[in-house]
Structures are given as structure tokens and as C-alpha cells.
Amino acid sequence: MNPPIYLDHHSTTPLDARVLDAMLPWLREDFGNPANRSHAWGRRAWSAVEDAREQVAAAIGARPSEIVFTSGATESNAIALQGLARTRPGAHLLTTAIEHRSVLDTCRRLEREGWALTLLPVDRDGLVDPQRLAAALRPDTLLVSVMAANNEIGTVQPLAEIAPAVRAAGALLHVDATQAIGRVALDVQALDIDALALSAHKIHGPKGCGMLYLRSRPRRVEPLPLMEGGGQERGLRPGTLNVPGIVGLAAACTIAVAEREAESARLRGLRDRLWARLAAGMAGLRLHGHPTQRLPGNLNVGIPGVEADALLLALDGIAVSAGAACASGSARPSHVLQAIGAAEPGQVRAALRFGLGRGNTEAEIDAAGDAVVHAVARLRAST
């Protein structure tokens, strides 16, 4: 039996041994509550949290005071979107059709509760048109939410072109950077971002920890709290802080940013190697997402003539994400594939998302590519 191959790093990542080493003391001997600094255990924990705040801030070009620790990007997005929207009831919100569900579902809920919402379409590569976005802005636009990089098709958005239009309209820019941190250059000051969310477990950190950046200068971004009690994290995220998780998040951010250029180049080479192997082994393959303006470890392909569920079952031992690019069969097309026009009615086409990450090797890429080619050939021959 061949060893399993993990190629689903957009979903989650294995914990880096260096991150675990940083976390272990705070799981065992240094177990204090940072909210209680009346004794050494609490003071050490508080110091660890503040050191982590500095590290996370440095990773995105922020100030430590602008970092709020959360349970992950979903919570961070909720605090930013709901908390800011409630500062101006009925205002206009703008986001894109390919955002993560934590953004789209929150925005749609706000729309049901009385806020105006515009869902901006994207082109066939998944790119937002900055001019079209600028044209959609209104005098009452409060908040614009655009993800830095898409979690399904890997397209990286032109935030440097989007931000000036948002600023000129007097609106705030929120960015879900969960997939981008450590994979593309990210500086909240240079990009003029007002709020930014990310999760540790997407960058070889622990699950259950993330952060929200909120700009403090020259304009102060202050969402209303969604919960009360305790006062931790500026009152925006009350509750006892997850010290081991926060330390792990900081270590993961520091490692990811320090190794970004070398690791991105390595992953880009592996991704292109996988694409070449797949394209040479089967006909009709389609690339989903922008061909160059995409995450280095992302490859999302449409494969005609096979059902997504059947293909996933045939790839036992290889962890990838699969979804139908059409509505036939039991699997529904993803909203992202629908938005880029990759879900053709009446056609059977599987979509495979490969998420390459730290630790993947050329041998694994070759084995996975061959397994997909052989599985597709068997499934096409059986229909």
C-alpha cells in the first residue's frame, strides 16, 4: 500500500514542529492566566501574549496594539463585518461573489436585517475589476470586503488597486487574508487595509487560534463588540486567552513570513510540475483561476467526463478537495466555480483542488499526478 499523500493545505495544515516546541511550555509548566498578573504564572503568560502580539503585528506591518486575538478567521470576519456594520445601521456593504462563506453568509444576514448589499461579480479568472468596484461604491458605502486570495481557485486580488478607490469613497476595507499570509507579500500599511483576518492552522499553526487587525491610525477602526464579559482584547473578544494557541500563531506567522520567498518558489515549481503531468496524461483539462496571479501552492482543475464523488473515492490515500463543476449528480457546484462560469449546465465535470504545502516532495507530486490520470482513465472507460 502506498503511503498517504496530503495535498489539501488550503483546508488545514500539519503543525510545524517548531511551532509545537514554542507552544509546549505554555501547555505544561507555564499554564497561568494572563488576566491575573498578581503572581508569576499569570505575569509570564501575559508577557508571552504581548510578545506574540508584537510578532504577529510585525508579520503584517501593523502595530501590536492593532492586533486582537480570536479563535480563527471566521470569528475575526464576524467581529469586523457585524461589529462595523452595527456602527451605522442601514449602510451599504460591498463584497465579491467568491468570498469565503464566513464573509458571504455574514453579509447576507446583515442584508436581511436591513443593510444594503452589493455582491460584485468577478471575471473568468476570478479577478475583481478595480474599476467596476469603484463604480459600485456609493455615498453610503461603509465597508468593502475583498479576500486577498481565494481559497478554492487561488486567485490573488489586486488590493493595491482596490484600496485607493475604497479610500476615495470614504469607506473601510476589510480583507480576509487567511490563504495569503506567508504565501504572498502582505503589508496592511502599504495596502491601506483597515481590518484583516487570518487563522493559524492555515500556516502550520494550531487550530482554534486566529487574529483580527484593526487600524488605529490615522483613522481608528472600532467595531461594536458582539459579546460582553471579561473585557479581554479591547472588549471585542472577551474570555480567557488561549495562550498556547496565541504563541503558536505568532511562531507560525514568523516562520511563514521569513520563509515565504523560498517556499513560494519551491511550491510554484511543484505546482507547475503537477499541472504538466496532469495535462500530459488526460484530455480536456481546464485550469480554474488566474494562470499567473494565483497562490504558489494552488492548483484547481476541471476534469470533463467524470463525477466528482467517484473521482474522490478513486483517489483513496490522496487528500485533495473535490467538487462538481455542474449540477448533475449529488454534488452541488461551488459558488466560486459558478461565479467564474466554470459550472456548465448539462455537462459532467469534476473539479479538483490541490493545495500544496510545506513538506510535499517531487515524488509525492509525481505519484499524485499519476494516480489522478489513472483514476480518470478508469472512470471515463466505465461510462
C-alpha positions in Angstrom: 0.0 0.0 0.0 1.4 3.4 -1.0 1.9 6.0 1.8 -0.8 8.6 2.0 -0.2 12.0 0.3 -1.7 15.2 1.8 -2.5 17.8 -0.8 -5.2 19.8 1.0 -3.3 22.6 2.6 -6.0 25.2 1.8 -8.2 23.3 4.2 -5.7 22.9 7.1 -2.0 22.2 7.6 0.0 19.9 9.8 1.5 21.6 12.8 5.1 22.6 12.3 7.5 21.0 14.8 9.0 24.4 15.6 5.6 25.8 16.4 4.8 22.9 18.7 8.1 23.5 20.5 7.1 27.1 21.1 3.7 26.1 22.4 4.6 23.2 24.7 5.8 25.2 27.8 2.5 27.1 27.8 0.6 23.8 27.8 2.5 22.4 30.8 4.5 24.4 33.3 3.6 27.9 32.3 -0.1 27.5 32.4 -1.1 30.8 34.0 -4.0 33.0 33.1 -2.7 36.3 31.5 -5.6 38.2 33.0 -4.3 37.5 36.5 -1.0 39.2 36.9 -0.9 39.0 40.7 1.6 36.1 40.6 4.4 34.9 38.4 2.4 32.4 36.4 0.0 35.0 35.2 2.7 37.6 34.5 4.7 35.1 32.4 1.5 34.2 30.4 0.7 37.9 29.9 4.3 38.6 28.7 4.0 35.7 26.3 0.8 37.1 24.8 2.3 40.5 24.4 5.4 39.1 22.8 3.2 37.2 20.4 1.2 40.3 19.6 4.4 42.0 18.6 5.4 39.1 16.4 2.0 38.9 14.6 1.9 42.6 14.1 5.4 42.6 12.6 4.3 39.8 10.1 1.7 42.1 8.5 3.3 45.6 9.1 0.9 46.5 11.9 1.3 48.0 15.4 0.9 45.5 18.3 -2.0 47.5 19.7 -3.9 46.8 16.5 -3.9 43.0 17.0 -6.9 41.3 18.5 -6.6 37.5 19.2 -9.6 35.3 18.3 -10.4 31.7 17.7 -9.8 32.0 13.9 -10.6 33.9 10.8 -14.3 33.1 10.8 -14.7 34.8 14.2 -12.4 37.6 13.1 -14.6 38.2 10.0 -17.7 38.2 12.1 -16.4 40.8 14.5 -15.2 43.0 11.7 -18.2 42.8 9.5 -21.0 42.7 12.0 -19.3 44.9 14.5 -18.6 47.7 12.0 -21.9 47.4 10.2 -23.7 47.9 13.5 -22.0 51.3 13.9 -24.1 52.5 11.0 -27.4 50.7 10.6 -28.8 50.5 7.1 -25.5 51.5 5.4 -24.2 49.9 2.2 -21.8 46.9 2.2 -19.9 45.7 -0.8 -18.2 42.3 -1.2 -17.5 39.8 -4.0 -19.3 36.7 -5.2 -16.3 34.5 -4.4 -15.7 35.3 -0.8 -15.4 32.7 1.9 -18.7 31.6 3.4 -17.8 33.3 6.7 -18.0 36.6 4.8 -20.8 35.9 2.4 -23.2 34.4 5.0 -22.5 37.3 7.4 -23.1 39.9 4.7 -26.4 38.2 3.6 -27.6 38.1 7.2 -26.9 41.8 7.5 -28.8 42.4 4.3 -31.8 40.5 5.8 -31.6 42.8 8.8 -31.7 46.0 6.8 -28.3 46.8 5.4 -27.8 47.3 1.7 -25.5 44.8 0.0 -23.8 44.6 -3.4 -22.2 41.3 -4.5 -19.6 42.2 -7.1 -19.0 39.7 -9.9 -15.6 38.5 -10.9 -14.1 37.6 -14.3 -13.5 34.1 -15.6 -10.1 34.0 -13.8 -11.7 35.1 -10.5 -10.3 38.6 -10.5 -12.1 41.6 -9.2 -12.1 44.6 -11.6 -11.0 47.6 -9.6 -12.8 50.0 -11.9 -16.0 48.0 -11.6 -15.6 48.0 -7.8 -15.1 51.8 -7.8 -18.3 52.2 -9.9 -20.3 50.1 -7.4 -19.3 52.4 -4.4 -22.0 54.7 -3.1 -22.0 57.7 -0.8 -23.4 55.5 2.0 -20.9 52.7 1.5 -19.5 51.8 4.9 -17.4 48.7 4.3 -15.8 46.8 1.4 -14.7 43.2 1.9 -12.3 41.6 -0.6 -10.3 38.5 0.2 -6.6 38.7 -0.5 -6.5 35.2 -2.2 -9.3 32.8 -2.9 -9.3 29.5 -1.0 -10.7 27.5 -3.9 -9.1 28.8 -7.1 -6.1 30.6 -5.6 -6.6 33.9 -7.5 -4.8 36.8 -5.8 -6.8 40.0 -5.8 -5.3 43.4 -6.8 -5.6 45.0 -3.4 -3.1 47.8 -4.2 -5.5 48.9 -7.0 -8.7 48.4 -5.0 -7.7 50.2 -1.8 -7.4 53.8 -3.3 -10.9 53.6 -4.7 -12.3 52.5 -1.3 -10.4 55.2 0.5 -11.6 57.9 -2.0 -15.2 56.9 -1.3 -14.6 57.2 2.5 -15.3 53.5 3.1 -13.4 50.9 5.1 -11.5 48.0 3.5 -11.8 44.6 5.2 -9.6 41.7 3.9 -9.8 38.0 4.6 -6.1 37.1 4.4 -6.4 33.5 5.6 -4.9 32.0 2.5 -2.5 34.8 1.7 -0.4 35.2 4.8 3.0 33.6 4.3 2.3 33.0 0.6 2.2 36.5 -0.9 3.5 39.8 0.3 1.1 41.4 2.8 1.5 44.8 4.5 -1.5 46.5 5.9 0.1 49.9 5.8 1.3 49.7 2.3 -2.1 48.3 1.1 -4.1 50.7 3.3 -6.2 48.0 4.9 -8.5 48.8 7.8 -9.3 45.3 9.0 -7.7 41.9 8.3 -8.4 38.4 9.4 -6.3 35.2 9.5 -6.1 31.8 11.1 -3.1 29.9 12.5 -4.0 26.5 11.2 -3.6 27.5 7.5 0.1 28.2 8.0 1.2 25.2 10.0 0.0 26.6 13.3 -2.6 25.3 15.8 -6.4 25.1 15.2 -8.6 27.3 17.2 -6.5 30.5 17.1 -6.5 33.5 14.8 -6.3 37.2 14.8 -8.1 40.4 13.7 -6.1 43.5 12.7 -8.0 46.8 13.3 -6.3 50.0 12.1 -5.7 52.6 14.8 -4.1 55.5 12.9 -4.7 57.8 11.1 -8.3 56.6 11.3 -9.4 54.4 14.2 -11.5 51.4 13.3 -13.8 50.4 16.1 -16.4 47.7 15.6 -19.0 47.2 18.3 -18.5 44.1 20.4 -20.6 41.0 19.6 -20.2 39.6 23.1 -19.9 41.1 26.6 -18.0 39.9 29.6 -14.4 40.0 30.8 -13.1 42.9 28.8 -10.2 40.9 27.2 -8.9 42.0 23.8 -10.2 45.6 24.0 -13.6 44.2 24.9 -14.0 42.7 21.4 -13.2 39.1 22.3 -13.9 38.5 26.0 -12.8 35.3 27.6 -9.6 33.7 28.9 -6.9 33.9 26.3 -5.6 30.8 24.6 -2.0 31.3 25.5 -0.5 28.2 23.8 -2.6 28.9 20.6 -1.5 32.6 20.6 2.1 31.6 21.0 1.7 29.1 18.2 0.0 31.6 15.9 2.9 34.0 16.5 5.5 31.3 15.8 3.7 30.2 12.6 3.4 33.8 11.3 7.1 34.5 11.9 8.2 31.3 10.2 5.8 31.7 7.3 6.9 35.3 6.6 10.6 34.6 7.0 10.5 31.6 4.6 7.9 33.0 2.2 10.0 33.7 -0.8 12.0 30.5 -0.8 8.9 28.3 0.0 6.8 30.1 -2.6 9.3 29.4 -5.3 9.5 25.8 -4.3 5.8 25.3 -4.2 5.4 27.1 -7.6 7.8 24.6 -9.1 5.9 21.7 -7.6 2.5 23.1 -8.8 3.7 23.6 -12.3 5.2 20.1 -12.3 1.8 18.7 -11.2 -0.1 20.7 -13.9 2.3 19.5 -16.6 1.9 15.9 -15.5 -1.9 16.1 -15.4 -2.2 17.9 -18.7 0.1 15.4 -20.5 -2.0 12.5 -19.1 -5.6 13.4 -19.9 -7.6 15.4 -22.4 -9.8 18.4 -21.8 -8.2 19.6 -18.6 -9.2 23.2 -17.6 -7.4 25.5 -15.2 -9.7 27.3 -12.8 -8.4 30.7 -11.6 -5.8 33.1 -12.9 -2.9 31.4 -14.7 -0.2 33.5 -13.0 -1.8 35.8 -10.4 -2.5 32.9 -8.0 -1.2 31.3 -4.8 2.0 29.4 -5.4 0.7 26.1 -4.0 -2.8 26.2 -5.5 -4.0 24.2 -8.5 -7.7 23.9 -9.3 -8.5 21.9 -12.4 -11.7 20.9 -14.2 -11.8 17.4 -15.5 -14.5 16.5 -18.0 -16.3 13.2 -18.2 -16.1 12.1 -14.6 -18.2 12.7 -11.5 -16.5 14.5 -8.6 -17.7 12.0 -5.9 -16.5 9.0 -7.9 -13.1 10.6 -8.6 -12.6 11.4 -4.9 -13.4 7.8 -3.9 -10.9 6.5 -6.6 -8.1 8.6 -5.1 -8.0 6.7 -1.8 -4.9 7.7 0.2 -4.6 11.1 -1.5 -6.1 14.1 0.3 -7.5 16.6 -2.1 -10.7 18.6 -2.2 -13.2 17.8 -4.9 -16.4 19.3 -6.0 -18.7 19.2 -9.0 -18.5 21.9 -11.6 -22.0 21.2 -12.7 -25.3 20.4 -11.0 -25.7 16.8 -12.2 -25.3 14.2 -9.6 -25.4 14.7 -5.9 -22.6 17.2 -5.5 -23.5 20.8 -6.0 -21.2 23.2 -7.8 -19.3 25.6 -5.5 -20.3 29.2 -5.5 -16.8 30.1 -6.6 -16.9 27.9 -9.7 -20.4 29.2 -10.5 -19.1 32.8 -10.2 -16.3 32.2 -12.8 -18.6 30.4 -15.2 -17.0 27.0 -14.7 -20.2 25.2 -13.9 -21.8 24.4 -17.3 -25.3 23.0 -17.2 -25.7 19.6 -18.7 -22.0 18.7 -18.5 -20.3 16.3 -16.2 -17.1 17.8 -15.0 -15.2 17.2 -11.7 -13.2 19.9 -10.1 -10.1 19.0 -8.1 -8.4 21.5 -5.8 -4.8 20.6 -4.9 -3.3 22.6 -2.0 0.5 22.1 -1.9 2.3 22.9 1.3 5.4 22.6 3.4 6.7 19.0 3.3 5.4 18.0 0.0 8.0 16.5 -2.3 8.5 15.9 -6.0 8.0 12.2 -5.5 4.6 12.9 -3.9 3.6 15.2 -6.7 4.5 12.7 -9.4 2.7 9.9 -7.5 -0.4 12.0 -7.0 -0.4 13.2 -10.6 -0.1 9.6 -11.9 -2.9 8.4 -9.6 -5.3 11.1 -10.9 -4.5 10.3 -14.5 -5.1 6.6 -14.0 -8.3 7.1 -12.0 -9.8 9.4 -14.6 -8.9 6.9 -17.4 -10.7 4.1 -15.5 -13.7 6.2 -14.7 -14.1 7.5 -18.3 -13.7 3.9 -19.6 -16.5 2.7 -17.3 -19.1 5.2 -18.6 
